[in-house]
């Protein structure tokens, strides 16, 4: 017996399928042209997808894929490979520093927390995987800017959250391509006191390990 299909679900998935690396932002008109759906139908479906975080809409009314999609990303083809490569490094960083360790990637004018291991201490910086933030001037943004030399740290205080300090370092692959950034973050009182003697060597070694072991062609986004 043929399986029953749900038209609304199929239409929503068709809308998601309209996005690609070459078309990561789409207007309502572009979505209508790509799918053949009425604009009124698109608006209803996109409102539901936006509610659950699978798409995001900016102040111009332009749509893009939302952070909820990244919760499924580790199950995709490259997800397990990235997980196996980066997760042990983050666990080691977190355990050695007692602070939150994370791996971030850049997507256009935004950064995404791709993987993270939150610190065990009661007072800590809590991060969620898949969180998307606009590129700014914090340490992570500097490390993702492509101008920070290998082995050099960027430091920032405050930024989006008062009392928070972050140390970050760029991760390059064996061919010198920027693949992401590692960060350690936590309360300024702890991070600032330990960064030079303790945390900096940990980050430098972790970034060097990832650079050495990075598989050819692995794109973390």
C-alpha positions in Angstrom: 0.0 0.0 0.0 1.3 3.4 -0.9 2.4 5.6 2.0 0.2 8.7 2.6 2.0 11.9 2.1 1.3 15.3 3.6 1.2 18.1 1.1 2.0 20.9 3.5 5.1 19.1 4.7 6.3 18.5 1.2 5.8 22.1 0.3 7.7 23.3 3.3 10.6 20.9 2.4 10.5 22.2 -1.2 10.9 25.8 0.2 13.9 24.7 2.2 15.3 22.9 -0.8 15.3 26.2 -2.7 18.3 27.4 -0.7 21.8 26.5 -1.6 25.4 27.7 -1.2 24.8 29.9 -4.2 21.4 31.0 -3.0 21.7 31.3 0.7 19.3 34.4 0.8 16.0 34.5 -1.0 13.2 37.0 -1.2 9.5 36.1 -1.3 9.5 36.7 -5.1 12.5 34.5 -5.6 11.0 31.7 -3.5 7.8 31.9 -5.6 9.8 31.8 -8.8 11.8 28.8 -7.5 8.9 26.7 -6.3 5.9 27.9 -8.3 3.9 28.4 -5.0 1.6 31.3 -4.4 3.1 34.0 -2.3 0.3 33.6 0.3 1.1 29.9 0.6 4.8 30.7 1.0 4.2 33.3 3.7 2.2 30.8 5.8 4.7 28.0 5.4 7.7 30.2 6.1 6.0 31.6 9.2 5.9 28.1 10.6 9.4 27.3 9.6 10.6 30.6 11.1 8.7 29.8 14.4 10.7 26.6 14.7 14.0 28.2 13.7 14.4 26.4 10.3 14.4 29.7 8.5 15.2 33.3 9.6 13.9 36.5 8.1 15.8 39.8 8.4 14.5 43.4 8.5 14.4 43.5 4.7 12.1 40.5 4.5 14.8 38.3 3.0 14.9 34.7 4.1 17.8 32.4 4.9 18.3 29.0 6.5 17.9 29.2 10.3 20.0 27.8 13.1 17.7 24.9 13.9 18.9 23.2 10.7 22.3 22.9 12.3 20.9 20.6 15.0 20.5 18.0 12.2 23.8 18.8 10.6 25.9 16.4 12.6 23.9 13.6 11.0 24.8 14.7 7.5 27.7 13.3 5.5 30.4 15.6 6.9 28.9 15.9 10.3 30.3 12.7 11.8 33.8 13.4 10.4 33.8 16.9 11.9 32.5 15.5 15.2 35.2 12.9 15.4 37.9 15.5 14.6 36.8 18.4 16.7 34.8 17.0 19.7 37.8 15.3 21.4 39.8 18.5 21.1 37.0 20.5 22.7 36.5 18.0 25.5 40.3 18.2 26.3 40.2 22.0 26.2 37.2 22.1 28.5 38.7 19.7 31.0 42.1 21.3 31.1 40.8 24.9 31.4 37.5 24.3 33.2 35.9 26.8 30.8 33.6 26.6 27.9 35.3 25.5 24.7 33.8 25.9 21.2 34.5 25.6 17.5 33.0 28.3 15.3 32.6 28.8 11.6 31.9 31.9 9.5 28.9 32.0 7.1 28.8 35.3 5.2 28.4 38.1 7.8 27.6 35.8 10.6 29.3 33.2 12.8 27.9 29.9 13.9 28.8 27.9 17.0 29.3 24.6 15.3 30.4 22.5 18.3 30.8 23.2 21.9 31.6 21.7 25.3 30.2 23.9 28.2 32.3 24.2 31.3 31.5 22.2 34.4 31.8 25.0 36.9 28.5 26.5 38.3 29.5 30.0 37.1 30.2 29.5 33.4 29.5 30.8 29.9 26.7 28.6 28.4 26.8 28.2 24.7 24.3 26.3 22.4 25.4 24.5 19.2 23.9 26.1 16.1 23.6 29.6 17.5 24.1 32.2 14.8 25.4 35.7 15.6 26.3 38.6 13.4 30.1 39.2 12.9 31.3 41.9 15.2 34.6 42.8 16.8 34.9 40.1 19.5 37.8 37.6 19.7 36.0 34.9 17.8 35.1 37.4 15.0 38.7 38.4 14.8 39.8 34.8 14.5 37.3 34.2 11.8 38.4 37.3 9.9 41.2 35.5 8.0 43.9 38.0 9.1 45.0 36.4 12.4 48.2 34.5 11.8 48.3 30.8 12.8 49.2 30.5 16.5 48.2 34.0 17.5 45.4 34.6 19.9 42.6 37.2 19.9 41.2 38.4 23.2 38.0 40.3 24.1 36.1 41.4 27.2 32.5 42.1 27.5 31.1 42.5 24.0 27.7 41.0 23.9 27.8 40.0 27.5 29.2 42.0 30.4 31.7 40.2 32.6 32.6 37.7 29.9 36.0 37.2 28.5 36.9 35.2 25.4 40.2 33.9 23.9 40.1 32.7 20.3 42.5 31.3 17.7 42.1 30.6 14.0 42.1 27.1 12.7 43.8 26.6 9.3 44.0 23.3 7.4 47.2 21.9 6.0 46.9 24.0 2.9 46.5 27.3 4.8 42.8 27.6 4.3 40.8 29.1 7.2 38.4 26.4 8.5 37.1 28.0 11.7 38.1 29.2 15.2 38.5 27.7 18.6 37.5 29.6 21.7 37.6 29.5 25.4 35.2 31.7 27.3 34.1 32.3 30.8 33.9 34.9 33.6 36.4 37.6 33.1 37.8 37.2 36.6 38.9 33.7 35.8 39.8 34.0 32.2 41.9 37.1 32.5 43.9 35.7 35.4 44.9 32.5 33.6 45.0 33.3 29.9 48.7 34.0 29.4 50.2 31.3 31.6 47.5 28.5 31.2 44.9 29.0 28.5 47.0 30.4 25.7 49.2 27.3 25.4 46.1 25.1 25.5 44.5 26.9 22.6 47.7 27.1 20.5 48.3 23.4 20.9 44.6 22.5 20.1 44.6 24.7 17.0 47.9 23.1 15.8 46.5 19.6 16.4 43.4 20.4 14.3 45.5 21.9 11.6 47.7 18.9 11.5 44.8 16.4 11.4 42.3 18.3 9.2 41.2 16.0 6.4 41.7 17.4 2.9 38.5 18.9 1.5 36.5 18.9 4.8 34.3 22.0 4.9 32.9 22.5 8.4 29.8 24.5 7.6 
